Every structure is written in structure tokens, then in C-alpha cells.
């Protein structure tokens, strides 16, 4: 809109300038023509004297015969001496020193005693009796009427152009608003798709926008089908590989009971099988991270936290963990429920595994203009040393090697948080004294 406004203003300014200059040029041409006609009368006057030397003060054009007239006539001889002047010229003192140049004609503007004049000057030889004498004739027109008329014309043009500018801007604004109305609907529907309240674009768009909405709907449909196929494929892969790996581990453990088999061999088999199982789990989780699509859902995190806490309480029943949860009433997560499950599941599992007897989790909304979901998980365990708070977020790194695990849980969390353009920070819990994990996820802006 700004570029359009600037373009219209520049265009109308150019048109206004062209109109004003055209008017001035046409008016000056008319003045030049009239002054040249008056100069011809002076030539006729000289020729009629036939060398008598007597020239009348009054001319046929009455404008030259009035003392306060805007028209003035002057005649100079070949030496530049003023030999005749009209009755209208006596209120001015002229300091012209014209130099005769045969048939020279000039039209120009000059200031004389504070007044502006258009001047038509012509040098011409005239036969007076048997002799030929050279004269320079000047006809002059005071520009006060011209300046007044030009100023009025300029004012009228600018007023009309200003009115035209506002009218044109109103028309352009209305046209743009009407023309971009389908695009605003498209933006609203895309936002609804992102928030999960709409599955695809509607079909009521005009032909120009329909060329975008139809392929986009087809793309969304294919993308959803691809996500489902990937989900099913990953599930089938997990089932097909984990069963043979479990059999290999069981066989290796059986071999350990045989006295003739070296103990190092089955131990190596078990270790490699565990590594393969860990690698498969990690790659499956990475595939889950990569399943984000164009359309996202608005997830209520409270039921997810409840399911996870119920399962972990049973797993770590021997610890009798004191678990406390706080979830804001209007709290929500924009994204895939599986991603939220991975984030909360890994953080809570680490907290339950490493705590002494207390775990706290809070999910809150922060920010007004750009809301964020903040997830904080605290425990009363040994915490994370300050020099290891960055390294534990890397794949395969664990802060406590005495506890089981392969160190991929936090790496998965880091990948998921990064895919949502969020942040994960590790610190010390102020109340419980153990580890504190704080995640900030932007809502609706990734």
C-alpha cells in the first residue's frame, strides 16, 4: 500500500508539473506572438515617416498610449540611442544598450526597477527615403497579470490534483481490500490448520486463489497419508526387529550358564544386542520427531502427564516417590501428541530414576503477545554438575554412569524441542535441590 501511494503521488506530481509548465509555455508563446505583432506596428510607423524624423507618441494599439499600461514600446537607432518611446513608458528609466544585429529577434524576461517584463526585441534595417537606417525595436509586457493568472491556475491544478489523489487513494484502498479479501481468508484458514481446528482449506475461493488452495489441499492429503504410512512402517520395524533381538539376548544369557562357553562371548553378544536395540529405539524416536506436518493439533498436556506419572509410579514403586504436578487451566501444546509424550516421558523418567523421593512438574503459559509453553521438571536427586549441563544433552552422554541407560533420552528431547524452535536449559532445582530441566516452546509460531 505504501509503494502504491508513493507511486500515485509521484505520478500526480509529474502530471501537475507537466500541466502547469504547458500552461506557462502556451501563455508565453501567446505573449511573444502579441509583442511581435506590436513590433510590426512600430516597423510600419517608421516606414510611414519616410525619413521626416517625426514619430507620433500614440499607436493604433491603445495599450501603449496609457501612462499606467502594462505595454511599452521603445525604438533605438543603430548607435543604441533611444529615439522614441510610448506614452506608457515614462514611469521607467531604461538602461538598455542594444547592439544592432540585422534581423536579430529575441524574446526574454527581465526585471526593471523591481517589475518583471517580457521583452520582444528585433533589429531591422528600414528604408527612409533614399537612405537605409538600422533600428532596434522593443515591445514589452509587464508580467503582473501573467503571474497572477499563473498563480491562480497553479492553485486550481494543485487543488484538483489533491482531490484526485485522495479519491484515487480511496479507490485503490477499496480495490486492494476487496482484491486481497480472499488472501485474508486464506491466511485465517492456514492459521486454523496450524492450530489443529481445520483439516484442509475450503473450496469457495476465486479462480486465482483456487489455483493455490487445490494443490495445497492435495499436498496436505498426501502429507497426512505419508505420516500415517511412516508411523505404521516404524511400528512394524520396531516389532520385527525387537523380537529377534530379544531372542538373541535370551540365547546369549543361556550360553552364559554353560561351563564350556567362555563368559566373554555371551557378554559381548548381550552388549551388542543392547546397543542395536538402543540404536533402533533412538532412530524410531528420531522418525517421530520428523513427522511434524503442516497441520498441528492443540493438545491438553494434563492427561499426558497423568498417564505418564501413573505408569512411572508403578515402575518405581519401591521408591515411594512423592510426585506433585501443576498444570495451568488454559495450558496447551501446539503440535503432535507423540512429541509431547516423548518430551515429558524422557524428563519424568530421568527424574523418577535419579530422585531420592520427590519429583515436581509444572506446565504454564508465559508471554502475552507471543505465548510460550513452559515445562519445568525438578527432582531431589544428586543434580547435574555445572560442567556437565551441556554435555548431557548430547547423544550417548550420561551424567551418572552408575545408573542404567544409553544416554539418548535427553538427546531425543533436544531434537524435538529444536524442531519446535524451543529452548532447553539445565539447572539446579531451587526447592528440591536436585536437577531442574526447563523447556520453553513457542505456541503457533514454529
N, C-alpha and C positions, 0 to 999 in steps of 0.2 A: 504493500500500500504506500509506503514511503517513497519507493522508487517511482511508482506511478504518479504520485503527487508532484515530485520533483520534475518529472518529465513533462507533465501538463503545465506546470508553472514556467519552465524554460521555454516550452513551445509557445505559450500565450505571450510571454515577454518578447520573444522574437517576432511574433506576428504584430504585436503592438508597436514595436520599434520600426518594423517594415512599413506599417500603415502611416505612422507619424512622419517618417522620412519621405515616404511617397507624397504625402500631402505637402510637406515643405518644398520638395523638389518641384512639384507641379505649380505651387504658388509662385516660387521664384522664377520659374520659366515664364509664367504669365506676366510677372512684373518686368522681366527682361524684354519681353515682346512689346509691352506697352511703352517702355522707355525708348526702345529702338524706333517705334513709331513717332514718338515726340521728337527724337533726334532728327528724323527725316523732315519734320516740320521746320526745324531750325535750318537744315540744309536748304530747304525751299525758300526760307526767309532771306538767307544770304544771297541766293541766286537772284531773287527778285530785286535786290537793291541795285544790281548792275554796277557795283563799284562806287555808289554815291557815298558810302560810309555811314549812311544814316540807317539805324535799325530801330524798329518800334519796340517799346517795352512790353506791349501786350501781344499775346499769342492767341491763336484760334482756340487752343485748349484753355479754358478759363482757370484750371487748377494752377497754372503758372502765374496768373495775374493777381492772386490774393496774397496779402502780406504774410498770413499765418498758414499758408498752404503747405502740404507735405511734398509738393512737386517743385523742383528747382531746375532752371536751365542756365547753362554757362557756355560762353564761346571764348576760346583763346586763339591768338594768332600763332604764326609759326615760331615766334620767339617765346611763347609761353605767357604772353601778356593777356590779362583779362580785358576783353574789348566789349563784352556785352553780358548782362545778367538779367534774369527775370525779376519781376516785382516781388516775388516770394522769397528772394534770396538775400534781402538786405539785412536780415537779422543775424546773419552769419558772416564771419571773416574767413575767407578761403585762402589756404596757403598752397594750393596746387601749383606745381611747376611742370606742366605736361611737356613732353618732348614729342615733336611731330614725327609720326611714322606712317607712311602712306597706307591708307585703308586698314589701319590697325583698329580692331574692335575688342573692347574688354568689358566684362561685367563682373563687378565685385562688390563687397560690402566693406564699409569703413566708418569709423567713429569720427564725428566732427563736433567739437565742443560739447561732448557728452551725449550727443544724439547719434543713433545709428542710421546709416543711409545705404541703400542700394544704388550703385552708380553704373551708368552705361556710358562708356567713353568711346568715341570714334574720331579718327584723324582722316581728313579727306581734302584733296585739292579742289578748289572751286574757281571756275572762270567768271571773272567780274569784268565785263567789258572786253578789252583786248589783253588783259593780264590774267594770270593764274596765281592765286594765292592759296597758301596752306592754312588750314584751320583745324583746331581740335574742339569738338563739341561734347558737352556733358549734359546728360539729363539725370536727375537724382530723385529718389523717392524715399522719404523718411519712413523707417520701419516700425513705428509705434503701432500702427493699425495691424501690420503683419504680425508683430509679436503678440498683440492681444488676441488676434484670431487664432494664431498657432497655439497659444496657451490654452484657449478655450477648447480647441479641437483636441489637444493632448489630454486635457482633463476628461472630456467626454469619452475618448477612446479608452483611457485607463479605467473609468467607471464601468463602462460596458464590459471591458475585459475582466475586471474584478468580479462583476456579477456573473459573467460567463464562466469564470474559474470556479466560483462556488457552486454554480449549477452543474458544471461538468464533474466536479468532485463528488457532489451528491449522487449524480447518475452513476459514476464509476464505483462509489462505495456500495450503492444498492446492487449494481450489477455483480460486483465481486462477492458480496454477501449471498446473493441469490445463486451465483455460479459455484461458490465453494460450499454451499449448504450440504450437498451430498458428501463432500470430503469430511465435513464435521461429523456427519452421521457415521461415516466410516471410522473416524478416529474413536468415537464413542464405542462402537461395536468392538473394535480391536481392544480397547481398554477392558470391556466386559469379558472378552475372551481371555485376556491375560489374568483377570481376577477369577475366572472359572465360572462366571454366571452365564456365559454364552458359549455354545459349541462351535458355531460357524456363522458366517456373515449372511445377512438377509438377501433377498432377491429383488428388492424394489429400487435398485439404483438405475440411473440413466445409462444409456449405451456406453458413454465414455468410461464411466466408473465400473460398469459391469464387466468390461474387459479386464479389470483388475480383480474384482471380487470373485468371479467364477474360477479363474485359475488358482486364486488363493484358497478358496474353499476346497478345490480338488487337492491342493498341496496339503492342507490340514487333514483331509481324509486319509491321504496316503501316509502322512506322518503318524497319525494315530494307529493306522494298521501296522506300520513299521515298528512302532513302540510295542504293540501287543505281540508281534512276531518275535521281537528281540527278547521280550520278557519271557515268553514261552520257551524260546530256544535256550536262554540262560538257565531256566529252571530244569529243562531236560538235560542240559550239560551237567548241572550240579548233581542230579540224581544218577546219571550214567557214570560219572567219574568217582563220586564219593563211595559208591558201593564197592567197586573193585579195590579202592584204596583201603577201605575198612577191612576187606578180606586179606589184603597184603599185610596189614598191621597185625591182624589176628594170627595169620600164619607165622609171621616173624616172632610174635610172642610165644607161640607154641614151640618154635625151634629153640627158643632160649631154655626150655625145660629139658631138652635132650643133652646129655653129658658129652656126646661125641662131637657136637657142633660148637665151634668157637663162639664165645659170647659176643665178640666184637661184630661178627657178621650180622646176626639178627638185630643188634642195636643200631648198626648202620642202616639196615633196611627200614626199621621203625622211624629213624630220624629223617631219612629221605622221603618216606611216605608222608610224614607230618609236614615236611616242607612243601611237598606237592599239594597237600590238602590246603595249606595256608595260602599258597600261590593261587590256587583255584578260587578260594573264597575271596581273596583280595581282588582278582580280576573280575569276578562276578559283581562285587561291590562297585568297582570302577565302572562297569557297564550300567549299573543302576544310576550312578552319577550322570552318565552321558545320556540318560533317557529323557531329560527335560525337553519339552516341546514348546510350541508357540502358545498353546492354551494351558493355563495353570489353574489350580484349584485353590480355594480358600479353605484351609484346614484348621479345625479347632484342636489345639495341641493337648487339651486336658485329657481326653480319652486315651491318647497315645501314651502320655505319662503314666496314667493309671494302669494300663496293660503292662507296660514295662516294669513298673515298680512291683506289681503283683507277682510277675514271673521272677524277678531278681530276689525278692524277699524269700521265695521258696528255695531258690538256688543257694542263697547264703543264709539259710535258716539258723545255722549253728552260731552265727554272729549276733543274732537278735538285733538287727540294725534298726536304729531309730530314724525313720525316713519322714521328712517333712517336705511338703510341696505347696507352692504358692503360684497360682496362675491367674492373671488379670481376667476380669469378666469379659472384656471386649478383645482379649488377646486372640490373634490368628496368625497363620503362616501361609504365605503365598508360594505355592509350589507343589511338588509331588509328595504324597504322604510317605512313600518309601524313603525319600531323602530325609524327612523329619525323623522317621523311625531310626535310620542309621545314625543320625547325629545324636539323638537322645539316648539311643541304645548303647552306643560306644562310651559316651560320657558317664552314664549311670553305671554301666558295667565296671568301668575303671574305678568309679567312686565306691561301689559296693565291695569290690575286690580289695581295695587298698585301705579302706577306712578302718577305724577301731570299732566304732559302733554308731556313728552319726553321719547322715547324708542329708544335704539340703539342696533343693532345686527351686528356682523361681523363673517364671516367664512373664515378662512385662512389655508394654508398649512404650517407646520413647520417641520424642520428637513430634512436632505439630505439622509443619509443612512437609517434611519428609520422614514419615514414621518408620521406625525400626523395631524389629522384634529382638529383644534381649533375653538370652538364655544364660543363666548362671548356675553352675553346679559346684557345690562346696562339700568337702568331707573333713573328717578329723584325723586323717591318716598322717603319714610322715611328710607329706607335701612334696613338691618338686624343687630341688635345689635351683638357685637362681642361674647357675652356669649351665643348666640342662634344660631350661624352659623353652629354648628354641630348638634344640636338637631332638627332643622327644616328639616333635611334630613331623619329623622325617620318617620315612618308611623304614621299618625294621629296627628302630631305636627305642629302647625302654629305659625308663629311669631306674627301675628296680629289677635287676636280673634274677632275684630270688623268687619272684612270682612268675607263674606260667604265662605264656603268651608269646606272640611273634612280633609285636610292636607295629601292627598295621592298622589297628582301630583308630588311633588319632590321625594317621595319615589319610584314612578314608574321610574322617570328619573334615580335615583341612581341604581335601579335594571338593567335597560337597559345598562347604562354606565359600570357597573360592568361586565355584560355579554360580553362586547366587550373589557374587560381589560383596560378600560379607567379611567380617574380621573375627579372628580367634586370638584371644590373649590368655596367657597362663600366669597366675599369680598365687598369692597366699590368701587363704580364707581369713577374714578379719575376726570372725566369731569363733569358728571351729578350729582354726589354726593349721589345717591341712592344705591340700591343693584347692585352687579355685580356677575354674575354666569359665571364661566369659565370651559369649558369641553374640555379635550384632549383625542382624540380617536385614537389609533394606526390603521394604514391602512395596511391591508393584513397580519397581524401577530397575529391575535387572534385565 
